[in-house]
Amino acid sequence: MDNMCHNAKKDPKTHERTCALSASRQKSGFVVVAADGKVYTLDAKGNTEAVKALKASTKKDALQVSVSGDVSGTAIKVASLKLQ
């Protein structure tokens, strides 16, 4: 989910891929909302990988990702990101 929509309290389950791909949303960066509700901010590599994954997907909404990397507090230094 992009930061702008997360900050506006939008539901990640219904957040649309086309929204996340708008230029202003891409610029805001991305977060991952875990199943337990915790929110993790992606680093620059993660943001780049998120955009690539979103562009390659045909899924409209209910987007889920698998992310690996190092977690420090609420930030993830992304090693890999895959849209499921």
N, C-alpha and C positions, 0 to 999 in steps of 0.2 A: 504494500500500500504506500502511496506517496505521502510525504510529510504534510502537505497542505490539507489533504482530505483526512488524515489521521488527526491533525490538530483541530479540524472542524467536527470531530467526533462521528465521522461517517462509519457505517458498519462495514468491516472488512469482508464479510461474507457476500455483500451485494455490490461492493465497489467494482466498477467496470474497468476493464483493461484500457478502453479508449480514453477514459479520464486520466488514468495514470500515464498515458503516453503523450498527453498534451505538453507543449513546450514548458509552460510554467510549472507543471507538476514534476516533470523530469528534473528541472532545475532545483526544485525544493528537496530532492533526494528521496530516499525510500526507507521504510521501516518494515520489520517483520513483527506481526502480532502472533505470539505463540498461543498454543491451545489453552494455556493457563491464564491468558490475558496479558502476560508480560510483553513489553514492547522493546524491541532492539533496533538500534539505528545501524544502518549499513555504512561501511566506509566507502571511499571513492571507487574502489574496484567493485564492491558489491553493487553500488548504484549503476555502474557501467554494465555489469552482468545482468542486473534486473531489467534494464532497458532492452538489452539484446534478447533476453528471454521473453519479455512482453511483446516485442516486435515479431518474434518467431511464432508466437502462439496464435491460435484462432479461437481460443476460449474467451467467452464474453465476460464472465464474472466468476465469483467463488474461486478465486485464484489461490493456489497453495504452492509454497516453495519448500525445497530442501536446501538448507544452507549448512556448509561446514566452514570452520575457521576458529579463531580465537576470540572468546568472549571476555570483555573487560567491563564490568559493571553493566551498562545497558547498551554497549557498543559491540559490534562484531567486525573483526578484521577478517574479511571474507577470503577463503581459499577457493570455494566453489559455490555456485548457486544454480539450482535447476528448478524450473517451473514444472509442477506435477500435473 
